[in-house]
Amino acid sequence: MLVQKENLKIYLIKRCLIALLVICFAAILSFADTNKALTQKLDTLRNIHGVYTFAVIGDNRSGGDDYRDLVKRAMTYRPDFMVNTGDMVGSPKKNLWADFWEMSKPVTVPYFLTVGNHDVHDQNSEELYKEETDLPGNKLYYSFTVGDSLFVFLDSNIPGQERKITSEQYNWLEKMLSTSRAEHKFVFVHHPLYPDKGKGYHYGGSLDKYPEERDRLNALLVKYKVNIVFVGHEHLYSKKMVDGVMHVITGGGGAMLYATDNKGGFYHFILVTVNGNKVTGRAIDINGKVRDTFQL
C-alpha cells in the first residue's frame, strides 16, 4: 500500500511538471509570436519613404458593425498604418479583446494602440493589455519614427496618476521631444487636454481636471513644436489650435456618440497624409463623406 501511495505521489508530481512545462512552452511561443509581429510592424514603418498616410480612429468599444465598417472604409484609402486613440474594449476582459481583434481583421496594415480608461483599470488589466498588444518596449507609453516624423503614445491611466502626464512619463516625454530632430511630431493620448465645453460629457474630467499639470504638458508640446495631438475619450469629432498646436478629438469609432451631428457626433476616422513639410488631414464619416479638412 505504501509503495502504491509513493508511486501515485511520483505520478502526480510528474503530471504537474509536465503541465507546468506545457504552460511555459506556450508562453514562450506566445512571446516569440508577439516579438515577431512587433518586429514586422516596425520593419514596415522603417521601409516607408516619401509621402505616407496614416488613419486614426478611437473609442470603438463595443461598436460592432459600425467599427468594422469604419476600418473597412479606412482600408480603401490604403493607409500605411493605423492608430487607435483608446478604449478598444468596453472593459478589460479577454473575450472582449478577442472581439476587438476579430472586428479589426479588415485592418491589414500595422495597427498601433493608445491605452484608454476602459482598457486598463488596475495591475491585472494592465498585464492583460500587454498580453493583447505588441508595444515597443512593453510599456503603455512608447514612441517610433516614420521617415522624418516622430510618433509618441502616452498613458493617461497610470494608477495614482490618472488624467495626468507626470513623473517618470513626463521626463521620458521631455527626453523624446527634446532629442528628436524630426520635422513632424505627433502625440497620441486618450484623454483630451482641452475638451469642448458644451460638447460631450468630459469637460473638466479629462487632462483639464488638473490644470497645472495640463498646462505644464502643453508648454512642453509647444516648446518642442508638436504638430498635432490626437485624443479620444469624447465620442465625437472636434479640432482646435492651442498655442500653435492642433488638438484633434477623434472618438467616433463605434461607441455611443456623445453629441449631435452638428456638434461632431458622427462616426468617423481621420486620414492624415504627410508630404514633405506639409501635413493634411480629412475627417471621413462612416458613409465616406469628408466632414472636415485641415492642413499644416
N, C-alpha and C positions, 0 to 999 in steps of 0.2 A: 504493500500500500504506500509506504514511504517513497519507494522508487518511482511509483506512478505519479505521486504528487510532485516529486522533483522533476520528472520528465515533463509534466504539464507546465510547471513553472518555466522551464527552459524553453518549451514550445511557445508560451505566451510572450516571453522576452524576445524571442526571435521574430515573432509576428509584429511586435511593437517596433522593433528595429527596422524591419522591412518597410512598415508603414511610414516610419519617420524618413527613411531614405527616399521613398517614393515622393513624399511631400517636398523634401529638399530638392530632389531632382526636378520636380515640376516647377518649383520656384526659380531654380537656376535657368531652366528653359524659358520661363516667362520673362525673367530679367534679360536674357540674351535676345529674345524677340523684341522687347521694348527698346533695348540699346540699338538693335539693328534698324528698327523703324525710325528712331530718332536720327541715327546716322544718315539714313537715306533722305530724310526730310531736310537736314542741314546741308547735305551734298546738293540737293535740288536747289536750295537757296544760293549756294556758292556758284552754281552754274548759270545764275540769272545775270545777264549783261544787257546794258542799254535800257530801252523802255520796258517797264513792267507794270503789272496791275495786280492789286490785291482786293479782296472782298472783306467786308466787316459786317458782322451780324451779332445780335445779342438778345438775351432774355427770351430764349425759346421755351425753357422749362418743359412743360407737357404740351407743347404747341402742336404735336401730332402732324396732321396733314399740312397745316399752314407752314410749319417749319420745313417740312420735307419739300413742299412746293417752292419755298423761297430758295433753298440751297440748290434745287434743280435748276431754277431760273438763273441763279448766280453762276452756275457752271456753264451756262450757254454763252457767257461772256468770256470764257476761258481765262479766268484769273490765274496768276502764277501760284498764289497761295491764299489761304483764308484765315480770318481771325474771328474769335468769338469773345465778346466783352463780358461774358459771365452769366451765371445762372443757367447752366446747361441742363440741370435737373431740378425738379421741384423740391426734392430733399435728398440727402446723401445716402442713397440705398443702391446696392449692387444691381438690382433688377431695373432701376430707373436709369442707371448708367448704360446698361445693356440696351434699353430702349433708345437712349440718345444715340449710341453708336449705330444702331440699326437704322434710325431715321437719317443719320448722317452719311449713309452709304453713297448717295449721289455725289458727295464731295470726293473728288478724285485727285486733289492736289494737297500739299501739306496743310494741315489744319492746326492752328495754334490757339490755345485757350487762355482766358483770363479768369481767375478764380472769383466766383460770386458768393454772396452771403447764403444762397440756397445750396451751394455746392459743398461748403465746409462749415461745420458748426463747432467742432472740437477736434481733439487729437486723433480720435478714431476715424472721423470723416476726412481728416487731412491725409491720413495714411491711405484711405480708400481712394482719395483723389489722385495721389501719387501712383497708386496701382493702375488706375484707369487712364492715366495720361502719360505722355512721354515728354518730360520737361528738361530742357538743358540745365544741368547742374542739380536736378532733382529738388529744386526749390520751387515754391509757388510764385516767386518773383524771379525774372530772368531776362535775358536780352539776346539778340542776334543781329547780324548785319545782312543787308541785301544791297549789293552794289555800293553806292555811296550814301546809304541810308541806315540809320540806327533804329531798331525797334526795341522798346522797353516795356515789359509787362510787370505791373505792380500788384501787390496783395493788400487790399484794404480790409481784410478779415482776420488778421493775426490776433489770436486770443489776448485780451488785455489792451490791444491797440486797434480795436475795430473802428473803422471810419477815420483812420489816421494813417499817414505815411510818416513814420518817425523812427528814432533809434537806429538800429543796425541797417534797416532797409533804406532809410533816408540817406545814411552815409554811403551805402552801396550805390544808390541812385546818383548822388552827387559825383561819385567817382566815375560812374559810367558816362555821365553827361560831360564832365569836365575834361576827360581824357579822350573823348571822341572827336574826330575831325570830320565826321560825316556831314554832308551838305544838308541832309534832311534828317529830322529826329521826330519819331512818332512814339507817343506814350499811350499805353492802354491800362485802364484801371476800372474796376466795376462801378464804384460809387462816384457820382459827379462832384466836381469841385463847386460848380455853380448851377445847381438845378433851378429851373424857372419857377418863380412864384406864380401860382395860379394854373400851372400845368403839372400834371402828375400828382403823386402822393408824398414825395420825399423831400420837399423843400425844408431845410433845417434839420434833416435827418440823414444827410449824406456826408461828404467830407466837409461840408459847410457847418456841420454840427459843432466842430471845433475850429472856429475862425482863425485863431492864432496859428495852429498847425497848418491849416489850409493856406493861409497867406504866406507862410514860410515855404511851403511846397510850391505855390505859384511863383514866388520870387525866384526860386531855383529854375523853374521851367523857363521863365522869362530871361534870366541871366544867360542860360546856355542855349537860347534860341530854339526851343522846341517848336516845331511847326504846328502839329495837331495833337490834341489829347482826345482819344476816343473812350467813351464811357457808356455804361448801360444803366441798370437799376430802375430808371424811369422807363415805363413801357410806352415809348413814343419816340419821335424824331425831333431834334432841335439842334441848332448851332448858334454860336455866338463868339465874338472876339473879345478876349480879355487881355489887356496889356500886350497886344500883338500876337497872342497865342490863340489859335482857333480851338474851341471846345465843341465836340460833336457828341450829342447823346444819340445812341443808336440802340434802342431797346425794344424794337418792334419785330422780334424774331419768332413770335408764335404764341407767347404767353398772353393772358388777358390784357388788353390795352387800357392805359390809364388816362386817356384824353380823347376828346372828339377829333374827328378827322381834320378839321381846320386848325386844330392846335397840335398837330403832329401825331395824332393817334391813328396810325395806319401801319400795317405790316410791311416791312421793308428790309433792305440791306443797302450797304454803301459800297460803291465801286470806286476805287482810288487808282489813278494812273500817275506814275512818276516818269517824267520825260526830261532828263537833264535837270535844269534848275526849276522846272515847272511841275507843280502838283495840281491835279484836277480831281474833282470828286462829283459823284452823282448819287442821289438818294433814289433808289428804284423800288417801287412798290410791288406787291405780290402779283399784280397784273402786268408788270413790265413797264409801267408808266414812270417816267422820270419826274419826281416830285420836287426836286431841288438840285441845284448845282453849286459848286464853289471852286475857286481857283486861287492858288498862292504863287 
